[in-house]
């Protein structure tokens, strides 16, 4: 009986479109990041610091403009596609809008490169790498068609193929190290192949390129749509600006070595943030469901408290790992020329202590329909980041200024979230205080003990102790509850 019940549950889960798409998304995301990380490591090792830093800066400008080029219209498009009577015409218009926007932002990318940098290599790389803005905007349309039709698996498969192609390109560098501009041209060719895969096999019958060419687009309608969706543009782009502006500031005020140090540190950070981001895609719908009920204060207490503890624990786990092993891992992966990068990597990873819980609280705010508040908090945090960077770099010419500016602005962001949730009576003041007090004490304790204990023994001993204390505490609580 139990066996049949389990089989039924399994079949329902596996056949569920939501489960299938989530599974493919997680699997594809992890695999892609592994391959892209290998590609990044190979480039760092095979090219000198100057070429590597210039390549990073060209990619930074591309990522910066890409954050705005889609105009944040993805959610609008899905909503309209679900209710539209003329889906073909809507797809054609959206496609044409994205092409026009892609070309416009590509030109802005080139203008930005020529305005900010006199280095001809950065300009040449921006001319090449910036073409991705156009390609990405076209792929953006197809991705959202697939989302609307629950066909994300097509997207994941094609992006995985692209990651494999980049991995092959990286392997070829071991045979012959080509000029960095030639490598950029190869990557554009690979992106063009990916684009064609999306058009050929990754899109539905709704996409017809000939129809796109002849469709008329009302620019007043475009203005109206953008005006009604501007919050999504701000929210979507602020996180990109938050991190990418650091690279631009470092390139203007510090050295190319610092650019490389920052990007390598951020690469490790971006890998560490994958897990809480992926988990949040499952946690968020649960928060929406919980806070859609009248009894959410009672129902959500245990769930939110447990989830918050798990996020906070992960942040501490990731930080202590990097603190203990960065000195070994970074030179091993990137070479001896980046032996000092681990110091900046440890500094940047202080932010991972608050990033997962800040992400959770942002999801909670949106589940409470406070997305406009979340947008303003993002902008306020971004403003503080700029302010601390400019003031700090004026007095101290060090990459540490940028890392600590990010940390402080994230803490401010977290505190503002705490305040709003306390006012809304979702959390208590003691909940917020305990988080900061325990996190500070545990980090300081770990750093102090590291002066006397070798990293591998410290790391595993520390977490065995934490786990033991948690199990003991949980056991005592169960006994108390059992007696009562």
PEHU-V814963 format. One record per residue. N is the residue number from 1. SS is DSSP state (H for helix, E for strand, C for the rest). PSI is psi in whole degrees, -180 to 180 (none if undefined). NEAR is the number of other ideal C-beta (glycine too) atoms within 10 Angstrom. Layout:
N_SS_PSI_NEAR + N_SS_PSI_NEAR
//
This chain:
1_C_-49_5 + 2_H_-39_6 + 3_H_-42_7 + 4_H_-38_8 + 5_H_-43_9 + 6_H_-39_10 + 7_H_-40_10 + 8_H_-45_10 + 9_H_-42_10 + 10_H_-46_10 + 11_H_-41_10 + 12_H_-41_10 + 13_H_-47_12 + 14_H_-37_10 + 15_H_-12_9 + 16_C_131_12 + 17_H_-38_12 + 18_H_-46_11 + 19_H_-45_12 + 20_H_-47_15 + 21_H_-38_18 + 22_H_-43_15 + 23_H_-48_15 + 24_H_-38_17 + 25_H_-46_16 + 26_H_-49_17 + 27_H_-46_12 + 28_H_-42_19 + 29_H_-45_16 + 30_H_-46_14 + 31_H_-43_15 + 32_H_-44_18 + 33_H_-35_15 + 34_H_-48_13 + 35_H_-42_19 + 36_H_-35_18 + 37_H_-40_15 + 38_H_-43_16 + 39_H_-45_20 + 40_H_-44_19 + 41_H_-43_17 + 42_H_-44_21 + 43_H_-44_20 + 44_H_-36_23 + 45_H_-35_17 + 46_H_-21_18 + 47_C_155_20 + 48_C_166_11 + 49_H_-38_16 + 50_H_-51_16 + 51_H_-42_19 + 52_H_-45_25 + 53_H_-41_27 + 54_H_-38_25 + 55_H_-43_24 + 56_H_-45_24 + 57_H_-40_26 + 58_H_-40_27 + 59_H_-34_20 + 60_H_-46_25 + 61_H_-40_25 + 62_H_-47_26 + 63_H_-34_18 + 64_H_-48_20 + 65_H_-33_26 + 66_H_-32_22 + 67_H_-27_18 + 68_H_-23_19 + 69_H_-30_23 + 70_C_-11_25 + 71_C_12_21 + 72_C_29_20 + 73_C_6_22 + 74_H_-48_20 + 75_H_-38_13 + 76_H_-44_17 + 77_H_-44_26 + 78_H_-46_14 + 79_H_-45_11 + 80_H_-36_17 + 81_H_-34_18 + 82_H_-27_10 + 83_H_-7_8 + 84_C_142_13 + 85_C_-27_6 + 86_C_77_9 + 87_H_-39_16 + 88_H_-45_14 + 89_H_-39_13 + 90_H_-45_17 + 91_H_-45_27 + 92_H_-43_24 + 93_H_-45_21 + 94_H_-41_24 + 95_H_-45_27 + 96_H_-39_19 + 97_H_-44_23 + 98_H_-35_26 + 99_H_-47_17 + 100_H_-45_14 + 101_H_-41_21 + 102_H_-46_24 + 103_H_-42_14 + 104_H_-47_16 + 105_H_-24_25 + 106_H_-44_23 + 107_H_-38_13 + 108_H_-36_17 + 109_H_-44_26 + 110_H_-43_18 + 111_H_-42_12 + 112_H_-43_18 + 113_H_-45_23 + 114_H_-27_13 + 115_H_-39_8 + 116_H_-32_16 + 117_C_134_19 + 118_C_-13_8 + 119_C_120_17 + 120_H_-31_9 + 121_H_-43_18 + 122_H_-41_22 + 123_H_-44_16 + 124_H_-43_16 + 125_H_-37_26 + 126_H_-37_28 + 127_H_-38_17 + 128_H_-57_18 + 129_H_-33_24 + 130_C_-23_24 + 131_C_-27_21 + 132_H_-27_24 + 133_H_-45_26 + 134_H_-49_21 + 135_H_-45_17 + 136_H_-37_20 + 137_H_-36_24 + 138_H_-45_20 + 139_H_-35_25 + 140_H_-43_23 + 141_H_-49_26 + 142_H_-39_25 + 143_H_-45_22 + 144_H_-26_22 + 145_H_-44_25 + 146_H_-37_21 + 147_H_-45_17 + 148_H_-31_19 + 149_C_14_16 + 150_C_43_11 + 151_C_36_17 + 152_H_-22_18 + 153_H_-35_17 + 154_H_-45_20 + 155_H_-47_23 + 156_H_-41_21 + 157_H_-45_14 + 158_H_-41_24 + 159_H_-32_20 + 160_H_-39_17 + 161_H_-42_14 + 162_H_-42_21 + 163_H_-39_20 + 164_H_-40_14 + 165_H_-40_19 + 166_H_-38_22 + 167_H_-42_16 + 168_H_-43_12 + 169_H_-39_18 + 170_H_-40_20 + 171_H_-33_12 + 172_H_-25_13 + 173_C_-22_16 + 174_C_-22_10 + 175_C_-47_7 + 176_C_125_7 + 177_C_106_16 + 178_C_161_16 + 179_C_147_11 + 180_H_-32_21 + 181_H_-38_18 + 182_H_-38_11 + 183_H_-43_22 + 184_H_-39_22 + 185_H_-40_16 + 186_H_-41_16 + 187_H_-35_20 + 188_H_-41_16 + 189_H_-43_12 + 190_H_-38_17 + 191_H_-35_20 + 192_H_-38_13 + 193_H_-44_14 + 194_H_-43_21 + 195_H_-45_20 + 196_H_-36_12 + 197_H_-41_19 + 198_H_-44_25 + 199_H_-41_14 + 200_H_-52_9 + 201_C_-12_10 + 202_C_-3_24 + 203_C_160_25 + 204_C_-175_14 + 205_C_-8_6 + 206_C_-22_18 + 207_C_120_19 + 208_C_107_14 + 209_H_-35_11 + 210_H_-40_8 + 211_H_-34_15 + 212_H_-40_18 + 213_H_-32_11 + 214_H_-6_8 + 215_C_142_18 + 216_C_136_8 + 217_C_124_14 + 218_C_112_9 + 219_H_-25_9 + 220_H_-35_7 + 221_H_-39_11 + 222_H_-45_17 + 223_H_-42_10 + 224_H_-44_11 + 225_H_-45_19 + 226_H_-41_17 + 227_H_-34_8 + 228_H_-9_10 + 229_C_17_17 + 230_H_-27_13 + 231_H_-38_14 + 232_H_-32_19 + 233_H_-43_17 + 234_H_-49_18 + 235_H_-44_18 + 236_H_-34_16 + 237_H_-24_21 + 238_H_-39_17 + 239_H_-36_12 + 240_H_-47_16 + 241_H_-40_19 + 242_H_-45_18 + 243_H_-38_18 + 244_H_-30_20 + 245_H_-26_17 + 246_H_-43_25 + 247_H_-42_23 + 248_H_-44_18 + 249_H_-42_19 + 250_H_-41_27 + 251_H_-30_22 + 252_H_-30_11 + 253_H_-16_17 + 254_C_-156_18 + 255_C_168_15 + 256_H_-31_19 + 257_H_-39_18 + 258_H_-35_20 + 259_H_-46_25 + 260_H_-43_24 + 261_H_-43_26 + 262_H_-46_27 + 263_H_-40_23 + 264_H_-43_24 + 265_H_-42_26 + 266_H_-32_20 + 267_H_-45_19 + 268_H_-42_24 + 269_H_-43_19 + 270_H_-31_14 + 271_H_-42_15 + 272_H_-31_22 + 273_H_-8_18 + 274_H_-47_13 + 275_H_-53_16 + 276_H_-32_21 + 277_H_-44_13 + 278_H_-45_15 + 279_H_-34_18 + 280_H_-28_18 + 281_H_-24_12 + 282_H_-34_11 + 283_H_-40_21 + 284_H_-50_17 + 285_H_-33_13 + 286_H_-39_15 + 287_H_-41_22 + 288_H_-43_15 + 289_H_-44_13 + 290_H_-47_18 + 291_C_5_18 + 292_C_-5_11 + 293_C_162_11 + 294_C_-25_7 + 295_C_26_8 + 296_H_-31_18 + 297_H_-36_12 + 298_H_-47_9 + 299_H_-41_14 + 300_H_-17_20 + 301_H_-53_13 + 302_H_-43_9 + 303_H_-49_14 + 304_H_-41_23 + 305_H_-43_12 + 306_H_-43_10 + 307_H_-43_21 + 308_H_-43_18 + 309_H_-41_13 + 310_H_-42_16 + 311_H_-45_22 + 312_H_-40_20 + 313_H_-42_15 + 314_H_-42_19 + 315_H_-45_25 + 316_H_-38_20 + 317_H_-46_17 + 318_H_-42_22 + 319_H_-47_21 + 320_H_-32_23 + 321_H_-49_18 + 322_H_-41_23 + 323_H_-38_21 + 324_H_-37_22 + 325_H_-3_15 + 326_H_-37_20 + 327_H_-25_18 + 328_H_-44_12 + 329_H_-47_15 + 330_H_-53_24 + 331_H_-34_16 + 332_H_-43_11 + 333_H_-42_18 + 334_H_-9_22 + 335_C_166_13 + 336_H_-21_8 + 337_H_-12_15 + 338_H_30_21 + 339_C_-30_12 + 340_C_-4_14 + 341_H_-28_25 + 342_H_-32_23 + 343_H_-46_16 + 344_H_-30_23 + 345_H_-43_25 + 346_H_-40_20 + 347_H_-47_20 + 348_H_-34_26 + 349_H_-7_24 + 350_H_-30_21 + 351_H_-27_22 + 352_H_-16_23 + 353_H_-30_25 + 354_H_-13_23 + 355_H_-51_25 + 356_H_-44_27 + 357_H_-32_23 + 358_H_-39_24 + 359_H_-44_19 + 360_H_-45_23 + 361_H_-32_25 + 362_H_-42_22 + 363_H_-38_20 + 364_H_-42_27 + 365_H_-43_22 + 366_H_-36_19 + 367_H_-25_21 + 368_C_8_19 + 369_C_38_11 + 370_C_42_17 + 371_H_-30_15 + 372_H_-38_13 + 373_H_-43_16 + 374_H_-39_22 + 375_H_-46_19 + 376_H_-36_14 + 377_H_-39_23 + 378_H_-43_19 + 379_H_-40_13 + 380_H_-45_14 + 381_H_-42_23 + 382_H_-41_19 + 383_H_-44_12 + 384_H_-38_18 + 385_H_-48_25 + 386_H_-48_16 + 387_H_-49_13 + 388_H_-38_19 + 389_H_-49_21 + 390_H_-47_13 + 391_H_-46_12 + 392_H_-44_17 + 393_H_-21_19 + 394_H_-37_10 + 395_H_-32_8 + 396_C_113_11 + 397_C_75_12 + 398_C_144_16 + 399_H_-24_25 + 400_H_-33_13 + 401_H_-46_24 + 402_H_-45_27 + 403_H_-44_24 + 404_H_-28_19 + 405_H_-42_22 + 406_H_-45_25 + 407_H_-50_21 + 408_H_-42_18 + 409_H_-33_22 + 410_H_-39_21 + 411_H_-42_18 + 412_H_-44_17 + 413_H_-44_24 + 414_H_-43_22 + 415_H_-42_13 + 416_H_-41_17 + 417_H_-46_24 + 418_H_-46_22 + 419_H_-46_13 + 420_H_-42_18 + 421_H_-31_20 + 422_H_-44_14 + 423_H_-39_9 + 424_C_-2_12 + 425_C_32_8 + 426_C_-40_20 + 427_C_168_21 + 428_C_165_12 + 429_H_-40_10 + 430_H_-37_9 + 431_H_-47_15 + 432_H_-44_17 + 433_H_-42_11 + 434_H_-39_12 + 435_H_-50_19 + 436_H_-42_15 + 437_H_-50_11 + 438_H_-38_12 + 439_H_-44_17 + 440_H_-46_11 + 441_H_-43_10 + 442_H_-40_17 + 443_H_-46_16 + 444_H_-41_10 + 445_H_-44_11 + 446_H_-43_18 + 447_H_-37_12 + 448_H_-46_9 + 449_H_-30_12 + 450_C_-19_16 + 451_C_-19_7 + 452_C_-16_7 + 453_C_139_14 + 454_C_148_9 + 455_H_-49_16 + 456_H_-38_11 + 457_H_-42_10 + 458_H_-48_18 + 459_H_-51_19 + 460_H_-35_11 + 461_H_-43_12 + 462_H_-46_20 + 463_H_-27_15 + 464_H_-40_10 + 465_H_-46_10 + 466_H_-46_15 + 467_H_-41_11 + 468_H_-44_10 + 469_H_-38_10 + 470_H_-45_12 + 471_H_-40_10 + 472_H_-44_10 + 473_H_-44_10 + 474_H_-41_10 + 475_H_-43_10 + 476_H_-39_10 + 477_H_-42_10 + 478_H_-40_10 + 479_H_-45_10 + 480_H_-45_9 + 481_H_-35_8 + 482_H_-39_7 + 483_H_-36_6 + 484_C_none_5
//
